[in-house]
Amino acid sequence: MQSLRHHRVRELLKREVGAVLRREIPADEAGLITVSDVGLAGDLKSATIYLGVIGGTAQQKKALALVNEHRPHLQRLVGRAVVLKYTPKLHFELDTSLERGNRVLEILDEIERTAPPA
């Protein structure tokens, strides 16, 4: 079970990383990038930032590459905004949960259409 501090740091990182991404990464280059979740290590020294990107797979890959390219700069900006003993080292990943959820809904709709009426 996560402590209250752990939860608060996750939410703070989610908010601040989202704000930094909106300011620093132009939407015309990478599409609309959102922070969907933050995974935080128990010692608060590393964080995995799950990004949602509105656009096709090519735009998602480009956005992830752009964010990873600017990671040191983003890390510094987040470190200035979030006052902690150690600024967590940020790792970025694409969040595919929305795509998986949509696929599950499509499968359920297909099953419903093909099933004989009861």
N, C-alpha and C positions, 0 to 999 in steps of 0.2 A: 504494500500500500504506500502511495506517495505521500510525503509530508506536505503540509500547507506551503512551506517555503518552496519546495520543489515545484508545486503547481503554480505558485505565483511567479517564479522565475520563468517557467515555460510560457505563461501568458504574456509576461513582459517582453520576452524575446520574440514571441510571435508578433506582437504589436510593433516593436521597434524595427525588426527586420523588414516587415511589410512596409513601414514608412520609409525606410532607407531605400528599399527596392523601387518604390514609387518615385522617389526623388532622383535616384541615380541611374536607373535603367530606363531609357526612352521606350515608350510603348510602341512607337512605330518600328523599332528595331526588333524587339523580342515579343511583341504582343502583350496582352494583359497578364501580368504575373501576380498571383496571390499566394499568400502563405496559408496553407490549409492545416498544418499541424507542425509541432516541434517535438522531437524526441530528445530528451535530455539525459545525459549520463548521471549516475548516482552521485558522483563527486562534483558535478556541475562544471566540469572542465571541457566537455565537448557536447555539441548539439547537432542533431540532424534536422535540417529544415526541409519540410516537404512542400514543394511548390506545385501549384496548379497553374497551368498555362492555357489560356483560351486561344485556340488555333489548331491547325493540323499538326501531324507528327513532325514534319520538317520544322515548323515554327517552334514546337516544344523542344526539339533537340538544339535549335539555335539559341533559344532562351537559356537552356541549361548550360550550354557552352559559354554564353556571354556572362552569366552569373558566376560560373566557376573561374572564368578569366579575371573577373573583377573581385574575386573573393577576398584577397588581402585588403583592398580598399574598403570593401563592405565591412570586413571584420573590424577595421579601425573605427569606422563610423559608429558601429554598434557598440564597440567598447567605450566610446565617449558618451554615448547616450545611456548605457546601462551600467550603473555603478555597482560592481561586484568585486570581491577580492581577486578572482580570476575571471577574465572574459572567456566564455566558452569558445572553443575552436569550432567554427561553423563548417558543416558539410551539407551540400545541397543535393537533393534527389527529387525526381519528378513524382508527384502523387498520382497514382493511377486508380485510386479507389472510385472516383466518379465514373470512369470508363467501365470498370468492373461492375459497378452497381447498375449502370445502364444496360450492360450486356445481360445481367441476370434478369432485369425487367423485360428485355426483348425475348429471352428464352421463355419466361413465364407467359408472355402474350402469345408466343408461338404455340405453346402447349395448350393454352386456353382455346385457340382457334382450331387446332387439329383434334381436340378431344371431342368424342361424341356427346351430344346433349344427354343429360341424366334424366 
